[in-house]
Amino acid sequence: MFDFMKGLVSGIVITFSFLLFMGMSENDKTDKILLDIQNNIINIESDVYRMSEKGVECIGSVRCGGGFIDNVEQEVDCK
């Protein structure tokens, strides 16, 4: 009976340690993805603020390169 309890406790501890180690390595990837999403949201918020500040009305807007164009004098094809 003692060997059974010893094996059971060892198995639980080893399994918990393995899952904890794997979880810690996955958090780095998750943090990077969440940081990228946060940066994208900040960029979108600043662009929307800038557009509303200048009084630009956009039915559909495309972000090319570094930002938005203040006014468009001809048809734009942004790929």
Secondary structure as UniProt FT lines:
FT   HELIX           2..54
FT   TURN            65..66
//
